Amino acid sequence: MTGSPDRQAPKETVEVRLDGLATRLGGLAWGQLAIRRSMLWLRGAHDYFNVSGTIELPLGISLDAVTEAIGVLMERHQGLRTVFPGWSGPEPVQHVLGAVRLSVRLVDATGSDADDVGRPVLQQLARVAFDHETELPVRAAVVMRDSRPVRLLLVVSHLSVDGSAWRVLRSDLERLLQGRDLAERPTATAGPLDLVQMEASDSGLRRERSALRRWESALDAAAVLRDVDATPESPRFRGLYLESTVVARSAEAVARRTGLSTSVVLLAGLLRALAVHVAGQEVAVVVITSNRSRPGTRDLVAPMAQNGVAVMSTGGGEPFDTHAASVGDAVVDAVRSAQYDVRRLDELVAERRRRGLPAELPGVYFNDVRPGGWPGLVGREDLVGCDVPASTLSDTGGWDSLDLEVFFEVHPDPEKLRLLVQLDTTVVGRDEGVALLARFEDEMVRAGSA
């Protein structure tokens, strides 16, 4: 009787190994300090800031080619091989490692849909906070089918990427997975520590001083929402999600007519809808800004987005186009106030409180995370006056603690508005939020049809 040969158990992990690279040590860049501040405020729940995605792998690619591409990506972008000793202390630093080991999990999807298998694995990887003191800020898994890699699951800490950097990283990785650039073994690109040097330069410090002066002017204006002292709902912070084709088309029509961006047009409409909750005719708005207009920063893989601020009109009876133009000017001011060390802003606020000056940071936020506008609307002439699907509004759950009063965030979509609204129900209740979004849609439709 002949025994059957032993079968080797399938691997559960593979390892990406890098050695002999340059090491670097230094402080954190302004964008990293801003993210760190939010992470610390969340008291350990900073998995909220993990950035994740799934990449469909080229047909026939080998597992060795996948791990080689990951290795080249980590070699090229220093932020992916960085740890942050003392990151939660008073003097955080970042250490770019010269030798790293990244364990890549292998997940078998033979006989199953790769995306169905990969989705919960990606969620599992993303919902665990990174140990920034000792853990690399990247996690990866490969979904296998019939012993061939079909999907790459990637999670990166927000201390190493923001939305713009994530898009650069993903595009770079997709090129490497297609076999491009692999043979060249390119030298490392500029990274967060190079950004630290830019910010410490004379021009960087001038930008910081200018930004802090703009923040001080916004604080002086004390342009805030009405103090209604309402009983909080449970949970206190609620989320609404609006999906609307008609608002997107209306905003596109106004943008073409005025030469403004659709982002500015949407913000103008939201301000007009928010007016009933504003104490005066103006409100200070925090605009989350990418900060990638300077030479050498557009493709830099590091978190550079920061909060800018400007006092903006809520419309006050002005025609929509006139109001939107003033909002556009205010957004430019906000962009100019978005490059600074958040510790200096904290010191400024503390000093104003000590002197009895207005020191309440704004609670209204606007963030447009689309990489562009709505690509599906480019070149379309039938924007208004035609049948479109009805808008939908849904609840997105609630949170016990957020650092905001009203937060508007525009999400990517080819041709419709996808808008997340988060509300502090002591200021704007859930039902008031529904009414606010109805007013917003009415404002946009009227403006688009003008």
WOLINQUI-V595300 format. One record per backbone hydrogen bond with DSSP energy under -1.0 kcal/mol. NH is the residue of the N-H (numbers start at 1). CO is the residue of the C=O. Records with the same first field share a line. If there is no record, write none. Layout:
NH = CO + CO
This chain:
14 = 104
16 = 102
18 = 100
21 = 98
24 = 96
26 = 94
33 = 29
34 = 30
35 = 31
36 = 32
37 = 33
38 = 34
39 = 35
40 = 36
41 = 37
42 = 38
43 = 40
45 = 42
48 = 45
49 = 46
50 = 47
51 = 156
53 = 154
55 = 152
57 = 150
61 = 58
66 = 62
67 = 63
68 = 64
69 = 65
70 = 66
71 = 67
72 = 68
73 = 69
74 = 70
75 = 71
76 = 72
77 = 73
80 = 77
81 = 78
83 = 95
84 = 132
87 = 84
89 = 86
93 = 85
94 = 26
95 = 83
96 = 24
97 = 81
100 = 18
102 = 16
104 = 14
105 = 140
106 = 12
107 = 142
109 = 144
112 = 109
117 = 113
118 = 114
119 = 115
122 = 118
123 = 119
124 = 120
125 = 121
126 = 122
127 = 123
132 = 130
134 = 131
135 = 131
139 = 155
141 = 153
142 = 105
143 = 151
144 = 107
145 = 148
148 = 145
150 = 143
151 = 143
152 = 55
153 = 141
154 = 53
155 = 139
156 = 51
157 = 137
160 = 157
161 = 157
166 = 162
167 = 163
168 = 164
169 = 165
170 = 166
171 = 167
172 = 168
173 = 169
174 = 170
175 = 171
176 = 172
177 = 173
178 = 174
179 = 176
180 = 175
189 = 76
195 = 191
196 = 192
197 = 193
198 = 194
199 = 195
200 = 196
205 = 201
206 = 202
207 = 203
208 = 204
209 = 205
210 = 206
211 = 207
212 = 208
213 = 209
214 = 210
215 = 211
216 = 212
217 = 213
218 = 214
219 = 215
220 = 216
221 = 217
224 = 222
226 = 277
228 = 226
230 = 426
237 = 399
238 = 423
239 = 397
240 = 421
241 = 394
242 = 419
243 = 392
244 = 417
248 = 244
249 = 245
250 = 246
251 = 247
252 = 248
253 = 249
254 = 250
255 = 251
256 = 252
257 = 253
258 = 254
259 = 255
265 = 261
266 = 262
267 = 263
268 = 264
269 = 265
270 = 266
271 = 267
272 = 268
273 = 269
274 = 270
277 = 274
278 = 275
279 = 224
283 = 312
284 = 223
285 = 310
286 = 364
287 = 308
288 = 366
289 = 306
297 = 294
300 = 297
302 = 300
306 = 289
308 = 287
310 = 285
312 = 283
314 = 281
318 = 315
323 = 319
324 = 320
325 = 321
326 = 322
327 = 323
328 = 324
329 = 325
330 = 326
331 = 327
332 = 328
333 = 329
334 = 330
335 = 331
336 = 332
337 = 334
338 = 335
344 = 341
345 = 341
346 = 342
347 = 343
348 = 344
349 = 345
350 = 346
351 = 347
352 = 348
353 = 349
354 = 350
355 = 351
356 = 353
357 = 352
365 = 406
366 = 286
367 = 408
369 = 410
376 = 414
377 = 374
380 = 377
383 = 381
392 = 243
394 = 241
396 = 239
399 = 237
404 = 402
405 = 363
406 = 363
407 = 422
408 = 365
409 = 420
410 = 367
411 = 418
417 = 244
419 = 242
420 = 409
421 = 240
422 = 407
423 = 238
424 = 405
425 = 236
427 = 424
428 = 424
433 = 429
434 = 430
435 = 431
436 = 432
437 = 433
438 = 434
439 = 435
440 = 436
441 = 437
442 = 438
443 = 439
444 = 440
445 = 441
446 = 442
447 = 443
448 = 444
449 = 445
